Amino acid sequence: MFDNLPPLQTLRAFEATARLSSMTLAAAELHVTHGAISRQIRKLEEHLALKLFHRLTRQIILTEEGAEFHRAVTHLLGELMRESERLRGKRLPGRLRISTTVSFASKWLAPRLSRFRQRYPDVDIHLDVTDSNVDLHDGHTDVAIRYGLGDYRDVLSERILEETVTPVCSPGFLKQHNGLTDVKDLANCVLLHEYRMQANWEAWFEMVGEKELYCHSGPLWTLGSMATEAAIRGEGVALGRSVLIADDVAAGRLVIPFPQYKLKAERGYDLVYRPAIQDSFQIRILRQWLSEEMSVLED
């Protein structure tokens, strides 16, 4: 019945090459040599008896027939992957491999994972903590929770939470500085800075109409979680990111002296995954659980 179908390897090589417009990049993604990709595509063209690519000096471009075939292959491979993921997830949820940033993992995600395990005891969470974007196509990671602008190549992403920043300090620090009842009181405080944030102290002071109070001096931290921990220790006032400070504010380790002044951060949290698994059991339960947990932050 299916004797005339081309080999699956040729379809994978063709799909990757067409999507990336490069045999070299396709070879890297599929962990094979450039020559192997070239042979698979040539084999597919011979099977179909048509030319799929225009091979230029420094470029490879789909022919009209190649573009039509690529749309069909992408759709069919996607359907096959979704169905296999659905059946695999239905049979045995197994493990869910999540990659996320150091600050988000330590200050928000990790303390809540026990609740996820209670709800889904058959799903083993493997947490990979790194501030580098991982390759979701290499088979080592299922999904990533990223803090960024939402621009991620060759994957799907959905914004799950926006973030704001506002000054925070320890209760003891607040008492030592007579309650910080006025924004101008910050001129007498050590300000804790987070590296490479556009929603920074300068932008915050400009928002509240006190730009002349901005002072760039003070400790500079690479991670938002590190600035938050310094504030908890009473070392100064941090511009706390709403997600990272939520638990510490709730526990009384941090206070917010000016809750009326919240500056929207330029970045937010995105759930990022391969298109082929967007309807899988693991992604669906993680998306639902995150939505429920994060709804508290949005209240």
PyMOL commands that set and color helices and strands:
alter all, ss='L'
color gray80, all
select helices_A, chain A and resi 8-20+23-30+34-48+64-91+102-119+171-176+183-188+201-207+211-213+224-232+242-250+275-277+281-298
alter helices_A, ss='H'
color red, helices_A
select strands_A, chain A and resi 53-55+60-62+95-100+124-129+143-148+156-161+164-168+191-194+220-221+237-241+263-264+268-273
alter strands_A, ss='S'
color yellow, strands_A
deselect
rebuild
show_as cartoon
